[in-house]
Structure formats: structure tokens, C-alpha cells
Amino acid sequence: MRLFKAAVFAASLALLAPLPMTAALADTPADTLVVAQNIDDIVSIDPGEAYEFSSGEYVTQTYDRLVQYDAPDVTKLVAGLADKWMVDDANKTITFTLRDGVKFAPSGNPLTAADVVYSMKRVFAINKSPAAILGAIGWTKDNVEQMVSAKDDKTVVVKYAGDISSAYVLNVLASRPASIVDSKTVAAHEQNGDMGNAWLKSNSAGTGPFVLKTYRPNEILSLDANPDYFLGAPAIKHVVIKHVAEAATQLLLLQSGDVDMAKDLTPDQIKGLDPKQIKVETYPQAAVHFLSFNQKDKDLTDPAFWEAAHYLVDYQGMVDTFLKGQMTVHQSFWPSGFPGALDDNPYTYDPDKAKAILAKAGIKTPIS
């Protein structure tokens, strides 16, 4: 899923987007889903490095985690590679029991606790951006070997540090960097101590419902169904994602039957579709876009200036016009639907209030 891009102002406004996807009956094989999508955001498809929307979608289809978000209701955590776990809040420990019979694709290697330990250590060894996510539960490159261990082939013991709850830890372990890789296969493709990073940029080694077939940056990403997936083989045998940067081109491909789905159409384009021929579905996805104020400029450092800026944005006006159908107003950083999210929206477009805040603080305008 991909978010329609928009600006978010004053650093405290977040927009939660119901993501539109449009689908039609294309002239493609019945067992193949062909998608037109802009995938130029992908930097890497290695789950220990993937950090973008498109690469995140790929990781979710090819890898699993100990616990995962429920696809029909992403506010719920459900069993993943672990079918049960026991929490010891007093000792800040969670003990996971792995499912029986899970195999990696395409190697066929059985999942073991050693794979889990290797995968977690690997994130810190390659030390890419996603390492910071696992670092939120007190893990570092120096202590990760003590924080996650294999009690036996089916049991993984996870420790965490800091003033955090076990519920938070479980949510972190459901994130993409906590994806489990086939340690034997990845280690066999290590080059110059990279722990398989170069190889995983064009190959997959997970337990997910799909297996990577082809990836060519800014061109194509294709997947084949994993017939041995532990939750059942996918109904679709093949998925082909074609890189199509322009929304107008995606629309033409959809209308001509050359693709089954287009993922980046604009509200105006969607409005003009024939509902008898093309179906539009929306799914929520969270992202934050922001306008930051340079704190090296003293005129932009006063908290009153930040507060006034909140009232200079026409939030509802944007949602009702060029973002219509693709975003809703959500004025706190933590996305709606996530544990602990604040759904209050206290700010409205009110220039007079902004002027009053600035005047009370003695801030003179204009400010460059």
C-alpha cells in the first residue's frame, strides 16, 4: 500500500490516509495479479535494511515475524512464527514458542530458534536505519546477544530494557526489522562480512506467503506463491509489480486492461472512473509528513511560534479538496488505531488566534 503524498505542517499534524487502490478485470492470466505502482522509493529489499513504503510491502509478503499485525484488523497483534508466548513483566522477559512445521522458501530449511537469534543479531551487525526500531527496546549491537537467545530449537527468550511495557515490546517485534531470515541460506551468501546484505537485495529467504522471483530496481518486482506457507498457499500464484512512475500512465494501463490494479491514482482520476468497470478500495496506512523549523534560526525557536503555526493550516480544507477520499485529519504523531493513539484534533484554521498567540509572546512578524 502506498500513501498519497501531502505536506504536514507545524510538526504536530499527522494525516491518516485511507489508501485508494483501483482494480479492473484486465487481460492478464487468471492466476497472476499485475500491478502498476511507483516503486522508485525502494532503497533495499533486505528486511534488515528496507525502510520505505514499497519495500515494506514486499517484506510483509515474503517474511514473517514472531508476532504480526492481523491483516483484516491491523490494530490487533496475532501469532506469527510463534504460536504462543509467555510474558514475565517482573524480569522483563518474553519467552516465545515457535510453530511446528514452518519451512523457509525456497530452500525448504526448517525454522529454528537459531534463525530467530541470527536474524535479530544481523539487524545490528549490518547497522542500517531499521536497527533503531529494535533499539527502542534496549537492544544494541553490543548487547543483542544477551537480549535474545535460543533455549532450544523451538524456544526463544527475549529480554528488554528500559521503562517500557511488554505490550510495547511485542509491537516492536511485529515490525518489519524483526522479520526472520533463513540463517543457513543467508550466511552461505555472505560477502566480505556483509551477512548476506548484497545477496538479499535481489533474493528472498523468508517464510512468507510469497517468494521473490525477480527484482530490477525502478523496473519490476515479481513474486511467486509459496505453496508450503504455514497459513495456506495464496490463491494468486504470481504477482507482478510494474514500476510506473506517472499516475496518468497507470490510469491508461488500468483502463486498457494491461494491469489489474493501479496504486497511485489521484483523487481527480479516481472520481472519473466508471464504478461498473473499475473497483476502488481503501485501506488505512499511517505516515507523517512535516514542515520543520530550523532551530538554528532564533526567530523560529519560540514555542509560541510553533503553537501559532498550528492555527495557520486549513486541515479540513485540504482533506475536503485535493486530498478528498485519501486522507483524514489526525493531529498527533502516533497514528490512529495504534495502542495509545490520541484522536483529539484541537487545531483548526484560525489566523486571528495565531496572531493573538504571537502578539502575547511579543513575536513580531513578518519572519523570514
C-alpha positions as semicolon CSV with decimal commas, in nm:
position;residue;x (nm);y (nm);z (nm)
1;M;0,000;0,000;0,000
2;R;0,119;0,348;-0,080
3;L;0,028;0,682;0,064
4;F;-0,084;0,976;-0,147
5;K;0,179;1,239;-0,069
6;A;0,082;1,554;0,118
7;A;0,251;1,815;0,330
8;V;0,204;1,810;0,706
9;F;0,266;2,135;0,884
10;A;0,387;2,256;1,221
11;A;0,543;1,921;1,314
12;S;0,239;1,801;1,510
13;L;-0,012;1,725;1,237
14;A;-0,035;1,373;1,104
15;L;-0,274;1,261;0,835
16;L;-0,402;0,906;0,837
17;A;-0,469;0,806;0,480
18;P;-0,729;0,562;0,361
19;L;-0,521;0,434;0,073
20;P;-0,712;0,403;-0,254
21;M;-0,639;0,112;-0,483
22;T;-0,820;0,069;-0,811
23;A;-0,874;-0,267;-0,978
24;A;-1,025;-0,385;-1,303
25;L;-1,068;-0,710;-1,494
26;A;-0,751;-0,698;-1,701
27;D;-0,644;-0,915;-1,995
28;T;-0,389;-1,095;-1,780
29;P;-0,359;-1,461;-1,673
30;A;-0,620;-1,561;-1,416
31;D;-0,356;-1,682;-1,168
32;T;-0,149;-1,362;-1,194
33;L;-0,200;-1,021;-1,038
34;V;-0,041;-0,739;-1,237
35;V;0,002;-0,410;-1,052
36;A;0,106;-0,066;-1,175
37;Q;0,287;0,116;-0,897
38;N;0,559;0,373;-0,843
39;I;0,831;0,172;-0,666
40;D;1,119;0,416;-0,705
41;D;1,123;0,469;-0,329
42;I;1,285;0,129;-0,275
43;V;1,642;0,153;-0,149
44;S;1,677;-0,212;-0,050
45;I;1,454;-0,519;-0,015
46;D;1,674;-0,676;0,254
47;P;1,441;-0,691;0,559
48;G;1,724;-0,563;0,776
49;E;1,756;-0,254;0,559
50;A;1,413;-0,198;0,398
51;Y;1,267;0,126;0,530
52;E;1,029;0,257;0,265
53;F;0,659;0,201;0,187
54;S;0,713;-0,016;-0,120
55;S;0,994;-0,224;0,029
56;G;0,786;-0,263;0,344
57;E;0,501;-0,412;0,145
58;Y;0,746;-0,655;-0,014
59;V;0,896;-0,762;0,321
60;T;0,548;-0,830;0,462
61;Q;0,472;-1,066;0,173
62;T;0,798;-1,260;0,183
63;Y;0,889;-1,274;0,553
64;D;0,718;-1,336;0,887
65;R;0,784;-1,222;1,241
66;L;0,735;-1,388;1,581
67;V;0,411;-1,190;1,621
68;Q;0,236;-0,996;1,347
69;Y;-0,039;-0,746;1,281
70;D;-0,368;-0,904;1,180
71;A;-0,432;-0,824;0,813
72;P;-0,811;-0,769;0,847
73;D;-0,761;-0,558;1,163
74;V;-0,413;-0,409;1,194
75;T;-0,486;-0,284;1,547
76;K;-0,453;-0,644;1,669
77;L;-0,140;-0,848;1,727
78;V;-0,170;-1,216;1,642
79;A;0,052;-1,521;1,637
80;G;0,316;-1,528;1,366
81;L;0,608;-1,767;1,365
82;A;0,546;-1,809;1,736
83;D;0,213;-1,969;1,818
84;K;0,237;-1,884;2,188
85;W;0,439;-1,671;2,424
86;M;0,473;-1,612;2,797
87;V;0,541;-1,268;2,943
88;D;0,740;-1,212;3,263
89;D;0,700;-0,840;3,332
90;A;0,897;-0,853;3,656
91;N;1,207;-0,982;3,480
92;K;1,137;-0,803;3,151
93;T;1,141;-1,128;2,957
94;I;0,917;-1,282;2,691
95;T;0,951;-1,650;2,603
96;F;0,828;-1,750;2,256
97;T;0,743;-2,100;2,136
98;L;0,781;-2,147;1,761
99;R;0,521;-2,315;1,542
100;D;0,583;-2,668;1,424
101;G;0,641;-2,744;1,059
102;V;0,739;-2,397;0,931
103;K;0,986;-2,400;0,644
104;F;1,181;-2,130;0,465
105;A;1,125;-2,076;0,096
106;P;1,271;-2,158;-0,141
107;S;1,534;-2,361;0,049
108;G;1,294;-2,581;0,247
109;N;1,508;-2,542;0,559
110;P;1,305;-2,581;0,881
111;L;1,259;-2,277;1,104
112;T;1,452;-2,298;1,433
113;A;1,521;-2,068;1,724
114;A;1,874;-2,023;1,585
115;D;1,723;-1,846;1,283
116;V;1,545;-1,600;1,512
117;V;1,862;-1,522;1,707
118;Y;2,064;-1,483;1,387
119;S;1,803;-1,251;1,233
120;M;1,795;-1,017;1,533
121;K;2,174;-1,004;1,564
122;R;2,201;-0,947;1,190
123;V;1,997;-0,625;1,203
124;F;2,256;-0,468;1,433
125;A;2,552;-0,623;1,250
126;I;2,460;-0,459;0,918
127;N;2,354;-0,148;1,114
128;K;2,111;0,013;0,872
129;S;1,827;0,254;0,958
130;P;1,581;-0,015;1,084
131;A;1,821;-0,105;1,366
132;A;1,690;0,200;1,552
133;I;1,345;0,040;1,570
134;L;1,471;-0,268;1,754
135;G;1,694;-0,039;1,957
136;A;1,378;0,108;2,109
137;I;1,351;-0,196;2,339
138;G;1,700;-0,151;2,478
139;W;1,891;-0,361;2,226
140;T;2,230;-0,254;2,092
141;K;2,499;-0,410;1,878
142;D;2,693;-0,482;2,196
143;N;2,414;-0,642;2,400
144;V;2,184;-0,808;2,145
145;E;2,346;-1,149;2,201
146;Q;2,245;-1,129;2,567
147;M;1,898;-0,993;2,491
148;V;1,779;-1,267;2,256
149;S;1,874;-1,633;2,292
150;A;1,766;-1,984;2,196
151;K;1,665;-2,202;2,487
152;D;1,621;-2,493;2,248
153;D;1,526;-2,539;1,880
154;K;1,167;-2,428;1,944
155;T;1,206;-2,172;2,222
156;V;1,332;-1,813;2,201
157;V;1,390;-1,597;2,508
158;V;1,372;-1,221;2,453
159;K;1,483;-0,968;2,713
160;Y;1,422;-0,595;2,704
161;A;1,545;-0,292;2,896
162;G;1,413;0,047;2,994
163;D;1,089;0,180;3,135
164;I;0,869;0,015;2,874
165;S;0,587;-0,237;2,878
166;S;0,585;-0,588;2,735
167;A;0,298;-0,478;2,508
168;Y;0,528;-0,220;2,351
169;V;0,798;-0,483;2,304
170;L;0,554;-0,711;2,123
171;N;0,459;-0,427;1,888
172;V;0,826;-0,363;1,812
173;L;0,881;-0,733;1,744
174;A;0,591;-0,718;1,497
175;S;0,772;-0,452;1,293
176;R;0,949;-0,528;0,967
177;P;1,310;-0,522;1,101
178;A;1,216;-0,816;1,324
179;S;1,150;-1,035;1,019
180;I;1,311;-1,377;1,038
181;V;1,552;-1,488;0,765
182;D;1,688;-1,832;0,675
183;S;2,020;-1,816;0,861
184;K;2,182;-2,105;0,673
185;T;2,099;-1,968;0,329
186;V;2,186;-1,607;0,410
187;A;2,513;-1,699;0,580
188;A;2,610;-1,907;0,277
189;H;2,582;-1,593;0,060
190;E;2,782;-1,363;0,286
191;Q;3,035;-1,142;0,110
192;N;3,314;-0,964;0,295
193;G;3,130;-0,983;0,626
194;D;2,806;-0,825;0,498
195;M;2,588;-1,104;0,644
196;G;2,421;-1,157;0,309
197;N;2,313;-0,795;0,266
198;A;2,415;-0,773;-0,101
199;W;2,252;-1,107;-0,182
200;L;1,923;-1,021;-0,010
201;K;1,891;-0,712;-0,228
202;S;1,794;-0,940;-0,515
203;N;1,682;-1,260;-0,339
204;S;1,444;-1,362;-0,061
205;A;1,497;-1,610;0,222
206;G;1,182;-1,597;0,433
207;T;0,881;-1,800;0,540
208;G;0,616;-1,569;0,392
209;P;0,330;-1,644;0,152
210;F;0,538;-1,532;-0,148
211;V;0,893;-1,583;-0,274
212;L;1,088;-1,328;-0,476
213;K;1,123;-1,423;-0,842
214;T;1,265;-1,107;-0,998
215;Y;1,364;-0,763;-0,879
216;R;1,510;-0,497;-1,104
217;P;1,519;-0,152;-0,942
218;N;1,284;0,104;-1,098
219;E;1,155;-0,162;-1,335
220;I;0,984;-0,471;-1,191
221;L;0,922;-0,670;-0,874
222;S;0,768;-1,013;-0,922
223;L;0,671;-1,278;-0,669
224;D;0,566;-1,641;-0,684
225;A;0,333;-1,803;-0,433
226;N;0,485;-2,017;-0,159
227;P;0,288;-2,345;-0,185
228;D;0,413;-2,456;0,159
229;Y;0,314;-2,142;0,350
230;F;0,213;-2,242;0,701
231;L;-0,114;-2,048;0,687
232;G;-0,204;-2,194;0,347
233;A;-0,089;-2,128;-0,007
234;P;-0,206;-1,799;-0,162
235;A;-0,491;-1,817;-0,415
236;I;-0,290;-1,599;-0,653
237;K;0,009;-1,783;-0,797
238;H;0,206;-1,486;-0,926
239;V;0,226;-1,113;-0,851
240;V;0,395;-0,877;-1,096
241;I;0,451;-0,517;-0,987
242;K;0,548;-0,292;-1,277
243;H;0,721;0,033;-1,197
244;V;0,503;0,304;-1,347
245;A;0,601;0,644;-1,213
246;E;0,321;0,856;-1,358
247;A;-0,036;0,824;-1,229
248;A;-0,172;0,915;-1,573
249;T;0,012;0,621;-1,728
250;Q;-0,114;0,390;-1,455
251;L;-0,468;0,501;-1,536
252;L;-0,425;0,426;-1,907
253;L;-0,283;0,080;-1,831
254;L;-0,575;0,007;-1,600
255;Q;-0,838;0,122;-1,847
256;S;-0,678;-0,071;-2,134
257;G;-0,668;-0,395;-1,933
258;D;-0,289;-0,419;-1,928
259;V;-0,282;-0,422;-1,545
260;D;-0,522;-0,546;-1,280
261;M;-0,451;-0,276;-1,025
262;A;-0,320;0,081;-1,008
263;K;-0,197;0,209;-0,673
264;D;-0,110;0,576;-0,721
265;L;-0,409;0,743;-0,885
266;T;-0,505;1,094;-0,778
267;P;-0,845;1,186;-0,630
268;D;-0,950;1,352;-0,957
269;Q;-0,859;1,041;-1,155
270;I;-1,046;0,815;-0,915
271;K;-1,351;1,041;-0,928
272;G;-1,368;0,997;-1,303
273;L;-1,363;0,615;-1,301
274;D;-1,662;0,409;-1,409
275;P;-1,767;0,206;-1,100
276;K;-1,914;-0,061;-1,329
277;Q;-1,572;-0,130;-1,477
278;I;-1,325;-0,042;-1,203
279;K;-1,347;-0,105;-0,829
280;V;-1,194;0,133;-0,576
281;E;-1,092;0,004;-0,234
282;T;-0,931;0,194;0,052
283;Y;-0,710;0,067;0,333
284;P;-0,560;0,279;0,613
285;Q;-0,189;0,345;0,619
286;A;-0,008;0,575;0,857
287;A;0,268;0,819;0,769
288;V;0,389;1,155;0,889
289;H;0,489;1,437;0,653
290;F;0,607;1,754;0,818
291;L;0,740;2,104;0,773
292;S;1,029;2,156;1,011
293;F;1,154;2,485;1,152
294;N;1,529;2,544;1,150
295;Q;1,626;2,568;1,516
296;K;1,949;2,745;1,429
297;D;1,734;3,046;1,338
298;K;1,643;3,216;1,666
299;D;1,323;3,359;1,518
300;L;1,189;3,005;1,474
301;T;1,276;2,867;1,818
302;D;0,999;3,018;2,032
303;P;0,735;2,755;2,126
304;A;0,471;3,026;2,083
305;F;0,571;3,048;1,716
306;W;0,521;2,672;1,682
307;E;0,182;2,694;1,854
308;A;0,067;2,977;1,628
309;A;0,171;2,779;1,320
310;H;-0,083;2,508;1,410
311;Y;-0,364;2,757;1,352
312;L;-0,235;2,866;1,011
313;V;-0,312;2,536;0,838
314;D;-0,651;2,464;0,684
315;Y;-0,654;2,095;0,777
316;Q;-1,015;2,024;0,690
317;G;-0,993;2,236;0,377
318;M;-0,713;2,015;0,243
319;V;-0,900;1,696;0,328
320;D;-1,216;1,825;0,160
321;T;-1,040;1,930;-0,162
322;F;-0,719;1,794;-0,315
323;L;-0,687;1,515;-0,054
324;K;-1,053;1,416;-0,066
325;G;-1,106;1,045;-0,019
326;Q;-0,740;0,982;0,057
327;M;-0,670;1,136;0,394
328;T;-0,836;1,222;0,722
329;V;-0,723;1,475;0,981
330;H;-0,520;1,329;1,268
331;Q;-0,326;1,584;1,473
332;S;-0,091;1,372;1,680
333;F;0,225;1,187;1,589
334;W;0,112;0,836;1,688
335;P;-0,130;0,707;1,421
336;S;-0,496;0,640;1,491
337;G;-0,564;0,275;1,565
338;F;-0,225;0,216;1,725
339;P;-0,209;0,149;2,101
340;G;-0,202;0,479;2,290
341;A;-0,304;0,694;1,994
342;L;-0,464;1,033;2,066
343;D;-0,757;1,100;1,835
344;D;-0,834;1,454;1,954
345;N;-0,797;1,720;1,684
346;P;-0,766;2,050;1,877
347;Y;-0,640;2,271;1,592
348;T;-0,847;2,449;1,328
349;Y;-0,767;2,714;1,071
350;D;-0,782;3,032;1,281
351;P;-0,545;3,315;1,170
352;D;-0,682;3,552;1,435
353;K;-0,590;3,308;1,711
354;A;-0,244;3,267;1,560
355;K;-0,196;3,644;1,560
356;A;-0,307;3,664;1,923
357;I;-0,058;3,394;2,028
358;L;0,225;3,575;1,851
359;A;0,127;3,912;2,000
360;K;0,109;3,772;2,353
361;A;0,458;3,624;2,313
362;G;0,593;3,951;2,173
363;I;0,688;3,790;1,843
364;K;0,697;4,042;1,560
365;T;0,610;3,949;1,204
366;P;0,694;3,909;0,924
367;I;0,952;3,638;0,988
368;S;1,174;3,517;0,704
